[in-house]
């Protein structure tokens, strides 16, 4: 095929893969309800003006502000409902595919570029976070673009490529702190390989300056301990889950990951079998960035900064997929490489469709749970859910809810006439502390969850242990109050508590 024909074939292939990526992302954006963190984005952060949104990021988030600023402007045009807000992430996820094609082409050639673009277009984890109202799709886009500029700068040392790397890297750091790990490796590599070194020094220095500008936000958010829950799960378990997520998405099980694991292993074996020095060097570069990013993150974890989660390690996924793309895309792979790439792409594409028709593989359906719970009555109601349910339920439920906490409730019982429990499946048995005057009036299955409703003929004053302890089958629960006078009573308790604290502080001052 003439050179012009090869270029046209590559361009049309990139266009086709980009259309494929959009086709598996955009149509089903509204299929699933918001999960906890998305509801925080849509409800708490984007609920007011831009200044309020940035203050919420400063005060209550654990990620940088760039995504939220972009999402705020986006929401002014498209709203905060699922399709409107998630479409921004879908746009980022779709735009990642052309950069993946360019990365593969820069590593080895057009065949590798097409192979990598195909894998990125249909990878389950990348699809999942392209339909998620958080920063993950944005940081994957920016780190992929930075990776492409890095490969070009490493080869030629051109000022425009170094500038492109610096700009994408600075924006990636402003999107998610885990971008630091691949970018740090790229920065060291550029300083060691680009001549004259001052060119790379200016680029790396610019990225370092951007990182220093974020330092006050990092330090303030670190003091909030928003990620302290991560270390309550064993690191080995989180790494196991990350491997499964890379292969079969956030909700995939081992049985869903076996086929892609075998196909990716075959791609690497093909690389080792038929690959020459050039192919192995290209795969080594990708592995150094992707695997190195995970290794550096693990070193930070060993030093006490352990934030290892699949969604945080997602910055390593495109470089790791590039290793397999080199194996199936090198010219020596022949038809076997094409067959492996086609099989993996087809499997992941079929799995994306399977997720769309399988509630067990989707996010918890808080939208349906809120619809089943319905509007509050004239009497006070307590809604009990496992802890990740408070934000999405508050987002979807009509009226106003207040999250009840032990430090308020312990000062006095609160009258409640209805208790709605949202649990997993099957629902746990009735909690022994709930008074027998509460009768079970409804049990409803909601995808991966169950709603059990209890009612009493009149409001009953409940103490905190009668309601919150392990009622959902989970150790950490959230309680929302709405309807009747319970909300006002709880707020009055909180106000009295604040006044007492203020009085004690004034007395101590005297």
C-alpha positions, 0 to 999 in steps of 0.5 A: 500500500502506498504511503498516502494510502497507509496514512488515510487508512490510519486516519479513518481507523482513528475516526472509526474507533473514536465513533465506537468509543462514543457509541459505547459511552454516550447512549447509556449515560443516564441508565444508572443512577449516581453513586455516592461521589457523583452525587457529591459532585452534582448535589453538594459541589455544583449546587451553587455558584462557582465560588461556592463550588471551589470552596466545597472542593477546598473544604470537603474534597480530596482531589484538585479543582480543575474538573469541578471548575469545568463541570460547573460551567458544563452544568450551566449548559446541560444541568446536573442530571445524569446524562447532562453532567456525565456527558462531560466525562464521556467527551473526555473518554472519547477524546482519549482514543485518538491520543491512544492511537497516536501513542501507539503509533509513536511507540512502534507504528500505525498497527500498534496505534490502531490496536491501542486505540481499539483497546482503550475504546472498549476497556470496561474500566475506561468506559465506567469512568467515562460515565462517571461525574468525577475527574477520572476520565479527564486525568486519563485524557491528560496523562495520555496526551502527556505520554504522547508528547513525552514520546515525541520529546524523548525522540526529538527534543523539540521545544513544541513537544516539551511545551505540549508535555508541560501543559498537559502534565500541569493540567493533569496534576490539577485534575488528580494527584495520582497523575504525579506518578507517571509524570514524575517518571517522564520528567526524570526520563526527559531530564536524562535524555533530552539535549540540550538539558535546559530545554527539558529543565524548563518544561519540568520546572514549569510542571513543578511550579504548577505542582507547587501552586497546588500545594496549599490545596493538597495540604488543606485537603490532607488535613481533612482525612477524606481518604482515611477510610482507604487503609481500613481495607487490606492493601493486598485486597485493594491490589487484587480489586485493581487488577480485576477492575483493569480487566473487567471494570469496577463491578466485574468478578474473577469469572469476567476477568479470565478471558481478557487476562488470558488474551493479554497474557497471550499478547505479551507472550507473542511479544516475547516470542516474535518481538525484536529489539525495537518492539521490546524497547517500545514495550519497555518504555510503556511498561516503565511508565505504567508499571513504574507509576504503580511501583512509585505509588506503592512506595508512597503507600509503604511510607504511610501515604497509602491511597491505592485504589483501582480508580486512582491507579487508572493513570497507569492503564493506558501505558499498560494496555500499550504493552499488549498493543505492541505485542499484537500490533507489531508486524511480526505478530501477523494474523495471530496478533490481529486475531488476539486484538480482535478477540479482546476488543470483541470480548470487552465490547460484548461485556460493555453491552452485558453490563448495560443489561445486568443490574448486578454489574451496575451502580447501586440504584439509588434513584429507584430507591428514592422513588420507592421511598417517596415523599415524606408524610406529615410524620417524622421518618428515618431513612437508614442506608449503608454509608455510601447512600446518604448523598445519592438519596439526598440528591434524589429524594424530594423535600429536605433531608438532614443527615443524623449523627450520633453526636447530635442524637445522643443528647436526646431521643428523636420521635420517628413514625417510619423507618425505611431501611435500604440494604443489600440483598438479601436483606438482613433480619430485623434489628432487635433494638427496634421497638415491636410497635414498628410493623414491617409493611413493605419489602421491595427489591431494587436491583442490588438493593432491598427496601424494607419499610417499618411503620408505627401508628404514632411517632416513637422516641428512638435512641441512636442505638435503636436505629443505627447499629448494623441494621443494613447488614453493614458496619457503617450506616447513614441515617437521614431524617425528613418529614414531621418535627424530627428534623427541627428537633435534631437541629434544636439539639445541635443548636443547644450543643453549639451554645453549650460549647460556646459557653464552655469556651467563654468560661474557659477564656475568663 
